[in-house]
Amino acid sequence: MSNSTLMEKLNWRYATKKMDPSKAVPQEKVDQIVETIRMAPSSSGTQPFELFVITNPEIRADIRKVGWDQTPITEGSHLLVFAAWDNYSADRIDAVTAQMTEARGELPLLNQYYEKLKATYLPRDAQTNHDHAARQAYIALGFAMAAAAELDVDCCPMEGFDAAKVDEILGLKEKGLRSVVLLPLGYRQDGADWLLPMKKVRKAKEAMVTEIA
Amino acid sequence: MSNSTLMEKLNWRYATKKMDPSKAVPQEKVDQIVETIRMAPSSSGTQPFELFVITNPEIRADIRKVGWDQTPITEGSHLLVFAAWDNYSADRIDAVTAQMTEARGELPLLNQYYEKLKATYLPRDAQTNHDHAARQAYIALGFAMAAAAELDVDCCPMEGFDAAKVDEILGLKEKGLRSVVLLPLGYRQDGADWLLPMKKVRKAKEAMVTEIA
């Protein structure tokens, strides 16, 4: 059996530390990556995060300043910022239920399900709920990186930034959001990246996978 | 431009609530999904989680009992359990550094990087570190779901289970692991799943994506 596209691309992709500022990712490829993020599954279908797609040079320069001066933030053509809900709320979950009802019709089981979800989520502290929301954003991050690889687009996932400062730059607090991870998109600059010639390192299957038959 | 394989499959995949117990996922497809998980990127390359691939019927029955009796746990052919590190430790990070050094040679910058990482991670509380590790597992979960879709394999991500009980069943605590998400693999049972005929619901792009140009 031949490998599928994604599997073939997993050795090609790498965390691109040096991007070529002269090459922009075509908008149609960015649109497909964004669409993958939008279609990614999430716990109970809440999609508890928002995505910011930033091309504005000044704002990216500001983010780079609070992002350990990592060059892909400005040398890529598009900066994706994943911002997870700061908390679950009745309004946010009711909006999910309303959209489900609009698409699928009135279903008593569906309403019961989301009432139960509110009873579980709402008493929890904000940090626990934000952490849960962030995990859902990371599923979408995985989808985005897989899609980028399939489309021969480079990217570099980044957790190394001052999240409070990025929130300030993008006005996220007022929106009930907290930035959790950055993903610059662009193209690798051959010959300029110390990481590119390095051997890709992953644990051996035996070191991380246990089969229980 | 034609869409890539992953993008085409995003409307086909869904959280498969009813799997056909008579159909097993071929081992070569399972192997490819596992390989995708192994190759998924993680923060600083630590791959801070392990994967359990369970076919054993008794153990899956035990997990189903503490997993809200969700049928895909036993009706799929393979149950993947993602278990994140309970904490970062000097030993765990030193093992990552050692493997990098073995693959790439002795690099002073690499050693400095991981010494700095230890200085950041080790003073943090275990829950913060576990949450960070869990997010990395969710990137791999995203990769696994994308790979499954490409291979026409159904799956159903599940957070609804008693994690402490699953940890007990699999002896995870002794290994410094905590189960974070389950992913049964199998094949949809047409006509038997209430969710399959339902319209897929996702937020509109305008509701979750902001472009800043």
Chai-1 contact restraints between the chains, C-beta under 6 A:
chainA,res_idxA,chainB,res_idxB,connection_type,confidence,min_distance_angstrom,max_distance_angstrom,comment,restraint_id
A,M1,B,E28,contact,1.0,0.0,6.0,A-B,restraint_1
A,S4,B,E150,contact,1.0,0.0,6.0,A-B,restraint_2
A,T5,B,T5,contact,1.0,0.0,6.0,A-B,restraint_3
A,L6,B,L6,contact,1.0,0.0,6.0,A-B,restraint_4
A,L6,B,A147,contact,1.0,0.0,6.0,A-B,restraint_5
A,L6,B,E150,contact,1.0,0.0,6.0,A-B,restraint_6
A,M7,B,Q32,contact,1.0,0.0,6.0,A-B,restraint_7
A,L10,B,M39,contact,1.0,0.0,6.0,A-B,restraint_8
A,E28,B,M1,contact,1.0,0.0,6.0,A-B,restraint_9
A,Q32,B,M7,contact,1.0,0.0,6.0,A-B,restraint_10
A,V34,B,V209,contact,1.0,0.0,6.0,A-B,restraint_11
A,R38,B,R202,contact,1.0,0.0,6.0,A-B,restraint_12
A,R38,B,K205,contact,1.0,0.0,6.0,A-B,restraint_13
A,M39,B,L10,contact,1.0,0.0,6.0,A-B,restraint_14
A,M39,B,R202,contact,1.0,0.0,6.0,A-B,restraint_15
A,S43,B,E159,contact,1.0,0.0,6.0,A-B,restraint_16
A,Q47,B,K203,contact,1.0,0.0,6.0,A-B,restraint_17
A,E50,B,M208,contact,1.0,0.0,6.0,A-B,restraint_18
A,L51,B,V209,contact,1.0,0.0,6.0,A-B,restraint_19
A,F52,B,T210,contact,1.0,0.0,6.0,A-B,restraint_20
A,V53,B,E211,contact,1.0,0.0,6.0,A-B,restraint_21
A,I54,B,I212,contact,1.0,0.0,6.0,A-B,restraint_22
A,T55,B,A213,contact,1.0,0.0,6.0,A-B,restraint_23
A,N56,B,I212,contact,1.0,0.0,6.0,A-B,restraint_24
A,N56,B,A213,contact,1.0,0.0,6.0,A-B,restraint_25
A,I59,B,I212,contact,1.0,0.0,6.0,A-B,restraint_26
A,Q99,B,V201,contact,1.0,0.0,6.0,A-B,restraint_27
A,M100,B,V201,contact,1.0,0.0,6.0,A-B,restraint_28
A,A103,B,K199,contact,1.0,0.0,6.0,A-B,restraint_29
A,A103,B,V201,contact,1.0,0.0,6.0,A-B,restraint_30
A,R104,B,M198,contact,1.0,0.0,6.0,A-B,restraint_31
A,R104,B,K199,contact,1.0,0.0,6.0,A-B,restraint_32
A,D131,B,D131,contact,1.0,0.0,6.0,A-B,restraint_33
A,R135,B,R135,contact,1.0,0.0,6.0,A-B,restraint_34
A,R135,B,Y138,contact,1.0,0.0,6.0,A-B,restraint_35
A,Y138,B,R135,contact,1.0,0.0,6.0,A-B,restraint_36
A,Y138,B,Y138,contact,1.0,0.0,6.0,A-B,restraint_37
A,Y138,B,I139,contact,1.0,0.0,6.0,A-B,restraint_38
A,I139,B,Y138,contact,1.0,0.0,6.0,A-B,restraint_39
A,I139,B,L141,contact,1.0,0.0,6.0,A-B,restraint_40
A,I139,B,G142,contact,1.0,0.0,6.0,A-B,restraint_41
A,L141,B,I139,contact,1.0,0.0,6.0,A-B,restraint_42
A,G142,B,I139,contact,1.0,0.0,6.0,A-B,restraint_43
A,G142,B,G142,contact,1.0,0.0,6.0,A-B,restraint_44
A,G142,B,F143,contact,1.0,0.0,6.0,A-B,restraint_45
A,F143,B,G142,contact,1.0,0.0,6.0,A-B,restraint_46
A,F143,B,A146,contact,1.0,0.0,6.0,A-B,restraint_47
A,A146,B,F143,contact,1.0,0.0,6.0,A-B,restraint_48
A,A146,B,A146,contact,1.0,0.0,6.0,A-B,restraint_49
A,A147,B,L6,contact,1.0,0.0,6.0,A-B,restraint_50
A,E150,B,S4,contact,1.0,0.0,6.0,A-B,restraint_51
A,E150,B,L6,contact,1.0,0.0,6.0,A-B,restraint_52
A,E159,B,S43,contact,1.0,0.0,6.0,A-B,restraint_53
A,M198,B,R104,contact,1.0,0.0,6.0,A-B,restraint_54
A,K199,B,A103,contact,1.0,0.0,6.0,A-B,restraint_55
A,K199,B,R104,contact,1.0,0.0,6.0,A-B,restraint_56
A,V201,B,Q99,contact,1.0,0.0,6.0,A-B,restraint_57
A,V201,B,M100,contact,1.0,0.0,6.0,A-B,restraint_58
A,V201,B,A103,contact,1.0,0.0,6.0,A-B,restraint_59
A,R202,B,R38,contact,1.0,0.0,6.0,A-B,restraint_60
A,R202,B,M39,contact,1.0,0.0,6.0,A-B,restraint_61
A,K203,B,Q47,contact,1.0,0.0,6.0,A-B,restraint_62
A,K205,B,R38,contact,1.0,0.0,6.0,A-B,restraint_63
A,M208,B,E50,contact,1.0,0.0,6.0,A-B,restraint_64
A,V209,B,V34,contact,1.0,0.0,6.0,A-B,restraint_65
A,V209,B,L51,contact,1.0,0.0,6.0,A-B,restraint_66
A,T210,B,F52,contact,1.0,0.0,6.0,A-B,restraint_67
A,E211,B,V53,contact,1.0,0.0,6.0,A-B,restraint_68
A,I212,B,I54,contact,1.0,0.0,6.0,A-B,restraint_69
A,I212,B,N56,contact,1.0,0.0,6.0,A-B,restraint_70
A,I212,B,I59,contact,1.0,0.0,6.0,A-B,restraint_71
A,A213,B,T55,contact,1.0,0.0,6.0,A-B,restraint_72
A,A213,B,N56,contact,1.0,0.0,6.0,A-B,restraint_73
